[in-house]
Amino acid sequence: MKKHLIGLFVIAATFSACKNQTQKNESSSKDSSAVTVKQDSVSYDEHYTKNSVDWAGTYEGTLPCADCTGIHVILTLNMDGTYEKSEEYLEKGKPFQEKGTFTWTLDGGSIILKEKDGESKYKIGEGMMKKLDIEGKEIKGELEEFYNFKKIK
């Protein structure tokens, strides 16, 4: 009887040890997949407009205007986070000049110009820029094309 009890104890201990090892392997497998996901997200976050597009330079475009034929804008973005902007209300007089700083949005795809009267947001792309609405969304509709700027230098 003692031999049977010892035999059963050995078998039970063996199965228990195997079960614990399986649980550890599954847990370890889950942990490594979590690390993989984290690594993937880090590499994704490293590729955004700020560091993958030649964004510094001068952009030009003509914005729509309610009481004139348009507002001609020339905007220069500098690598040090500063900008120079010239706005001219067509058929209404001389250009208005402004200088200031800008910051990048958290996703690294758009900039926010800190201006005297508030903020302006622009989405930056390769050789182009698009003025965004106050919420940072693209402007849609029949006037959409007038919010696009081309990089001229």
NUFIMI-401424 format. One record per residue (C-alpha): x, y negated, z negated; residue number from 1. Coordinates in Angstrom, 1 decimal, decimal comma, padded with zeros to 4 digits. Layout:
residues N
NODE:c1:c2:c3:drenmi
NODE:X:Y:Z:NUM
...
***
This chain:
residues 153
NODE:c1:c2:c3:drenmi
NODE:000,0:000,0:000,0:1
NODE:002,9:-002,4:-000,8:2
NODE:004,4:-001,7:002,6:3
NODE:001,2:-002,6:004,3:4
NODE:000,8:-005,8:002,3:5
NODE:004,4:-006,8:003,1:6
NODE:003,9:-006,0:006,8:7
NODE:000,7:-008,1:006,9:8
NODE:002,5:-011,0:005,2:9
NODE:005,4:-010,8:007,7:10
NODE:002,9:-010,8:010,7:11
NODE:000,9:-013,7:009,2:12
NODE:004,1:-015,7:008,6:13
NODE:005,3:-015,1:012,1:14
NODE:002,0:-016,3:013,7:15
NODE:001,9:-019,3:011,4:16
NODE:005,4:-020,3:012,4:17
NODE:004,5:-019,9:016,1:18
NODE:001,4:-022,0:015,7:19
NODE:003,3:-024,8:014,0:20
NODE:006,0:-024,8:016,7:21
NODE:003,3:-025,1:019,4:22
NODE:001,7:-028,0:017,6:23
NODE:005,1:-029,7:017,3:24
NODE:005,7:-029,2:021,1:25
NODE:002,3:-030,7:022,0:26
NODE:002,9:-033,6:019,7:27
NODE:006,4:-034,1:021,1:28
NODE:004,9:-034,0:024,6:29
NODE:002,3:-036,6:023,8:30
NODE:005,0:-038,9:022,3:31
NODE:007,2:-038,6:025,4:32
NODE:004,3:-039,5:027,7:33
NODE:003,6:-042,5:025,6:34
NODE:007,2:-043,6:026,0:35
NODE:007,0:-043,0:029,8:36
NODE:003,9:-045,3:030,0:37
NODE:005,6:-047,9:028,0:38
NODE:008,7:-047,8:030,2:39
NODE:006,5:-048,1:033,3:40
NODE:004,8:-051,1:031,9:41
NODE:008,1:-052,8:031,1:42
NODE:009,4:-052,3:034,7:43
NODE:006,1:-053,6:036,0:44
NODE:006,3:-056,7:033,9:45
NODE:009,8:-057,5:035,2:46
NODE:008,5:-058,1:038,7:47
NODE:006,5:-061,3:039,0:48
NODE:006,6:-064,4:041,1:49
NODE:008,9:-066,4:038,8:50
NODE:011,8:-064,0:039,3:51
NODE:011,0:-062,3:042,7:52
NODE:010,0:-065,3:044,9:53
NODE:012,1:-068,2:046,1:54
NODE:009,6:-070,7:044,5:55
NODE:011,8:-073,8:043,9:56
NODE:011,5:-076,4:046,6:57
NODE:009,1:-078,9:048,1:58
NODE:005,5:-078,1:049,0:59
NODE:003,0:-080,2:051,1:60
NODE:-000,7:-080,1:051,6:61
NODE:-003,8:-082,3:051,9:62
NODE:-006,5:-081,9:049,2:63
NODE:-010,2:-082,7:049,9:64
NODE:-011,4:-086,2:048,8:65
NODE:-014,9:-087,4:048,1:66
NODE:-014,4:-090,9:049,3:67
NODE:-011,5:-090,7:051,8:68
NODE:-010,2:-088,3:054,5:69
NODE:-008,0:-086,5:052,0:70
NODE:-005,2:-086,7:049,4:71
NODE:-001,8:-086,0:050,9:72
NODE:000,3:-084,3:048,2:73
NODE:004,1:-083,6:048,2:74
NODE:005,1:-081,5:045,2:75
NODE:008,7:-080,6:044,4:76
NODE:009,4:-077,8:041,8:77
NODE:012,8:-077,7:040,3:78
NODE:014,6:-074,7:038,7:79
NODE:014,8:-076,5:035,4:80
NODE:011,0:-076,6:035,0:81
NODE:010,5:-080,2:036,1:82
NODE:008,5:-081,5:039,1:83
NODE:008,1:-084,6:041,2:84
NODE:004,7:-085,3:042,8:85
NODE:003,6:-087,8:045,4:86
NODE:-000,1:-088,3:046,1:87
NODE:-001,4:-090,6:048,8:88
NODE:-005,1:-091,3:049,3:89
NODE:-005,3:-091,4:053,0:90
NODE:-006,6:-094,7:054,4:91
NODE:-006,6:-096,1:050,9:92
NODE:-003,1:-097,4:050,2:93
NODE:000,4:-096,5:049,0:94
NODE:001,5:-093,2:047,3:95
NODE:001,2:-092,6:043,6:96
NODE:004,4:-091,0:042,1:97
NODE:004,6:-088,8:039,0:98
NODE:007,3:-086,8:037,3:99
NODE:006,9:-084,2:034,6:100
NODE:007,4:-080,6:033,5:101
NODE:005,7:-077,4:034,3:102
NODE:005,4:-074,0:032,6:103
NODE:004,7:-070,5:033,9:104
NODE:001,5:-068,6:033,0:105
NODE:002,0:-065,4:031,0:106
NODE:001,6:-063,2:034,1:107
NODE:004,4:-065,2:035,8:108
NODE:002,3:-065,8:039,0:109
NODE:001,2:-069,4:038,5:110
NODE:002,4:-072,7:037,1:111
NODE:000,8:-075,3:035,0:112
NODE:001,8:-078,9:035,6:113
NODE:001,7:-081,1:032,6:114
NODE:000,4:-084,4:034,0:115
NODE:-000,5:-087,8:032,5:116
NODE:-004,2:-087,1:032,8:117
NODE:-004,2:-083,3:031,9:118
NODE:-003,0:-080,3:033,7:119
NODE:-003,0:-078,8:037,2:120
NODE:-002,6:-075,2:038,0:121
NODE:-001,0:-073,7:041,1:122
NODE:-000,6:-070,1:042,2:123
NODE:002,9:-069,6:043,7:124
NODE:003,6:-067,2:046,6:125
NODE:006,4:-066,7:049,2:126
NODE:006,6:-070,0:051,2:127
NODE:003,3:-071,2:049,9:128
NODE:001,4:-072,5:046,9:129
NODE:-002,4:-072,7:046,2:130
NODE:-004,1:-075,2:043,9:131
NODE:-006,3:-073,5:041,4:132
NODE:-009,4:-074,7:039,5:133
NODE:-009,3:-075,9:035,9:134
NODE:-009,7:-072,3:034,7:135
NODE:-006,8:-071,0:036,8:136
NODE:-009,0:-069,3:039,4:137
NODE:-008,7:-069,6:043,1:138
NODE:-011,0:-072,1:044,8:139
NODE:-013,4:-070,4:047,2:140
NODE:-015,8:-071,7:049,8:141
NODE:-015,7:-073,7:053,0:142
NODE:-013,0:-076,1:051,6:143
NODE:-010,8:-073,2:050,4:144
NODE:-008,1:-073,8:053,1:145
NODE:-007,6:-077,4:052,0:146
NODE:-006,1:-076,1:048,6:147
NODE:-003,2:-074,4:050,3:148
NODE:000,2:-075,9:050,4:149
NODE:003,2:-074,9:052,6:150
NODE:006,8:-074,9:051,5:151
NODE:008,6:-077,4:053,6:152
NODE:012,1:-077,2:052,0:153
***
